[in-house]
Amino acid sequence: MSAANGEGNEVEIHIGHDFDEIVSAMTKSEMAEQEVLTAALSLTNYSLIQDIFLFLAHEGF
């Protein structure tokens, strides 16, 4: 399987590739994008957990 990286270059990705090989093929901008998405997901999860506890407290659980 091949995919275009952020610079428009084709990068071959084989199922047998390990994590280090895949990460080394990523550009710095792609890695930064992944870090931002991970941080946003973490904040969303934290916010949802707070809402769940507030709901449970409000409902008397």
C-alpha positions in Angstrom: 0.0 0.0 0.0 1.3 3.5 -0.7 0.2 6.9 0.7 1.2 10.4 0.0 3.0 12.2 2.8 2.5 15.9 3.6 5.0 16.9 1.0 3.2 15.0 -1.8 5.8 12.2 -2.0 4.6 8.6 -2.2 5.6 6.5 0.8 5.3 2.7 0.6 3.8 1.2 3.7 3.8 -2.6 4.0 1.8 -4.5 6.6 5.1 -5.8 8.0 6.5 -2.4 8.8 6.9 -1.7 12.4 6.0 1.6 14.2 9.5 3.1 14.0 9.6 2.7 10.2 6.1 4.3 9.7 7.0 7.2 12.0 10.3 7.8 10.3 8.4 8.2 7.0 6.1 10.9 8.5 7.0 14.5 8.0 7.3 16.9 10.9 4.0 18.6 10.0 2.2 15.3 10.0 3.7 14.5 13.4 2.6 17.9 14.7 -0.9 17.3 13.4 -1.1 14.0 15.2 0.1 15.6 18.4 -2.6 18.3 18.1 -5.3 15.7 17.4 -4.2 13.6 20.4 -4.3 16.6 22.7 -7.7 17.7 21.5 -9.0 14.2 22.0 -7.6 14.1 25.5 -9.2 17.4 26.4 -12.5 16.2 25.0 -12.4 13.0 27.0 -11.6 15.0 30.2 -14.5 17.3 29.5 -16.9 14.3 29.0 -15.8 12.7 32.2 -16.5 15.9 34.2 -19.9 16.1 32.5 -20.7 12.5 33.4 -19.9 13.0 37.0 -21.9 16.2 37.2 -24.9 14.4 35.6 -24.6 11.5 38.0 -24.4 13.9 41.0 -27.4 15.9 39.7 -29.5 12.7 39.2 -28.6 11.4 42.7 -26.5 8.4 41.7 
